[in-house]
Amino acid sequence: MTKKSVTAQYPDTQPDLPPRTRGVIGLFEENCTVCMLCARECPDWCIYIDSHKETVPAATPGGRERSRNVLDRFAIDFSLCMYCGICIEVCPFDALFWSPEFEYAETDIRELTHERDKLREWMWTVPAPPALDPGAEEPKELATARKTADKLAAQQAPPVTEPHADEQARAAEQPTRPQGDSKQQTDQPQPGQEGQG
């Protein structure tokens, strides 16, 4: 009551949104396997997916051909969506994400059905996930990927030899003298010792 009221200058000044704001849903198409879980679980039936099966030739001779689903259409009707987030939670392949963008009003209600190209554009506005707490354990997926990368790096690196092992190898390669030659060399005076004694 004692503070002066301040008008938010909205179009010119963007509001500070909380980290997990639910604005619009973005689609990462490469992760989508057309499993249809998001469309089946949606309580508003606002997700439309069309696909077809494609035969993939065998990778090796004598192998079996495989079939896979190819995404033809992925659309979300935001005039029906109630932003519950069930589609994002049930997606087993992390193909759907929340974007904090909220300025997508249209004058025609039919324009609120965003096709996959538009949903892909929203992906670039999805913020990075928050960092882990300092004491938190690393996710299993990252730990497994790191171990695999370390193994591959160790296999591709040249073998490391110890310095004294190199010296021993060089000494083994030098030709050895017969015992008689070594005796003759000790009897001969060294350079600079001539005329002594």
Contacts in CASP RR format, 6 or more apart in sequence:
PFRMAT RR
TARGET T0000
AUTHOR 0000-0000-0000
METHOD contacts of the structure
MODEL  1
MTKKSVTAQYPDTQPDLPPRTRGVIGLFEENCTVCMLCARECPDWCIYID
SHKETVPAATPGGRERSRNVLDRFAIDFSLCMYCGICIEVCPFDALFWSP
EFEYAETDIRELTHERDKLREWMWTVPAPPALDPGAEEPKELATARKTAD
KLAAQQAPPVTEPHADEQARAAEQPTRPQGDSKQQTDQPQPGQEGQG
8 15 0 8 1.000
17 100 0 8 1.000
19 127 0 8 1.000
19 130 0 8 1.000
20 98 0 8 1.000
21 98 0 8 1.000
21 100 0 8 1.000
21 102 0 8 1.000
22 83 0 8 1.000
22 85 0 8 1.000
22 98 0 8 1.000
23 83 0 8 1.000
23 98 0 8 1.000
23 99 0 8 1.000
23 100 0 8 1.000
23 101 0 8 1.000
23 102 0 8 1.000
24 78 0 8 1.000
24 98 0 8 1.000
24 99 0 8 1.000
24 101 0 8 1.000
24 102 0 8 1.000
24 104 0 8 1.000
24 114 0 8 1.000
24 122 0 8 1.000
25 76 0 8 1.000
25 81 0 8 1.000
25 85 0 8 1.000
25 87 0 8 1.000
25 88 0 8 1.000
25 96 0 8 1.000
25 97 0 8 1.000
25 98 0 8 1.000
25 99 0 8 1.000
25 119 0 8 1.000
25 122 0 8 1.000
26 96 0 8 1.000
26 97 0 8 1.000
26 98 0 8 1.000
26 99 0 8 1.000
26 119 0 8 1.000
26 120 0 8 1.000
26 122 0 8 1.000
26 123 0 8 1.000
26 126 0 8 1.000
27 74 0 8 1.000
27 95 0 8 1.000
27 96 0 8 1.000
27 116 0 8 1.000
27 119 0 8 1.000
27 120 0 8 1.000
27 122 0 8 1.000
27 123 0 8 1.000
28 94 0 8 1.000
28 95 0 8 1.000
28 96 0 8 1.000
28 97 0 8 1.000
28 120 0 8 1.000
28 123 0 8 1.000
29 71 0 8 1.000
29 74 0 8 1.000
29 95 0 8 1.000
29 116 0 8 1.000
29 120 0 8 1.000
31 93 0 8 1.000
31 94 0 8 1.000
31 95 0 8 1.000
32 71 0 8 1.000
32 74 0 8 1.000
32 93 0 8 1.000
32 95 0 8 1.000
33 69 0 8 1.000
33 93 0 8 1.000
33 95 0 8 1.000
34 49 0 8 1.000
34 51 0 8 1.000
34 69 0 8 1.000
34 70 0 8 1.000
34 71 0 8 1.000
35 92 0 8 1.000
35 93 0 8 1.000
36 49 0 8 1.000
37 90 0 8 1.000
37 91 0 8 1.000
37 92 0 8 1.000
38 47 0 8 1.000
38 49 0 8 1.000
38 86 0 8 1.000
38 87 0 8 1.000
38 88 0 8 1.000
38 90 0 8 1.000
38 91 0 8 1.000
38 96 0 8 1.000
39 45 0 8 1.000
39 47 0 8 1.000
39 48 0 8 1.000
39 49 0 8 1.000
39 87 0 8 1.000
41 86 0 8 1.000
41 87 0 8 1.000
41 90 0 8 1.000
42 86 0 8 1.000
42 87 0 8 1.000
43 82 0 8 1.000
43 84 0 8 1.000
43 86 0 8 1.000
44 80 0 8 1.000
44 81 0 8 1.000
44 82 0 8 1.000
45 80 0 8 1.000
46 76 0 8 1.000
46 77 0 8 1.000
46 78 0 8 1.000
46 79 0 8 1.000
46 80 0 8 1.000
46 81 0 8 1.000
47 74 0 8 1.000
47 75 0 8 1.000
47 76 0 8 1.000
47 77 0 8 1.000
47 87 0 8 1.000
48 73 0 8 1.000
48 74 0 8 1.000
48 75 0 8 1.000
48 76 0 8 1.000
48 77 0 8 1.000
48 113 0 8 1.000
49 71 0 8 1.000
49 73 0 8 1.000
49 74 0 8 1.000
49 75 0 8 1.000
50 71 0 8 1.000
50 72 0 8 1.000
50 73 0 8 1.000
51 69 0 8 1.000
51 70 0 8 1.000
51 71 0 8 1.000
51 72 0 8 1.000
51 73 0 8 1.000
52 69 0 8 1.000
52 70 0 8 1.000
52 72 0 8 1.000
53 67 0 8 1.000
53 68 0 8 1.000
53 69 0 8 1.000
53 70 0 8 1.000
54 67 0 8 1.000
54 68 0 8 1.000
54 69 0 8 1.000
54 70 0 8 1.000
55 65 0 8 1.000
55 66 0 8 1.000
55 67 0 8 1.000
56 65 0 8 1.000
56 66 0 8 1.000
56 67 0 8 1.000
56 68 0 8 1.000
57 65 0 8 1.000
58 64 0 8 1.000
58 65 0 8 1.000
58 66 0 8 1.000
71 116 0 8 1.000
73 115 0 8 1.000
73 116 0 8 1.000
74 115 0 8 1.000
74 116 0 8 1.000
74 119 0 8 1.000
75 113 0 8 1.000
75 114 0 8 1.000
75 115 0 8 1.000
75 116 0 8 1.000
75 119 0 8 1.000
76 113 0 8 1.000
76 114 0 8 1.000
76 119 0 8 1.000
77 112 0 8 1.000
77 113 0 8 1.000
78 104 0 8 1.000
78 112 0 8 1.000
78 113 0 8 1.000
78 114 0 8 1.000
79 109 0 8 1.000
79 112 0 8 1.000
79 113 0 8 1.000
85 98 0 8 1.000
87 96 0 8 1.000
88 96 0 8 1.000
88 97 0 8 1.000
88 98 0 8 1.000
97 123 0 8 1.000
97 126 0 8 1.000
98 126 0 8 1.000
99 122 0 8 1.000
99 123 0 8 1.000
99 125 0 8 1.000
99 126 0 8 1.000
100 125 0 8 1.000
100 127 0 8 1.000
101 122 0 8 1.000
101 125 0 8 1.000
104 112 0 8 1.000
104 114 0 8 1.000
106 112 0 8 1.000
114 122 0 8 1.000
132 138 0 8 1.000
138 146 0 8 1.000
189 195 0 8 1.000
189 196 0 8 1.000
END
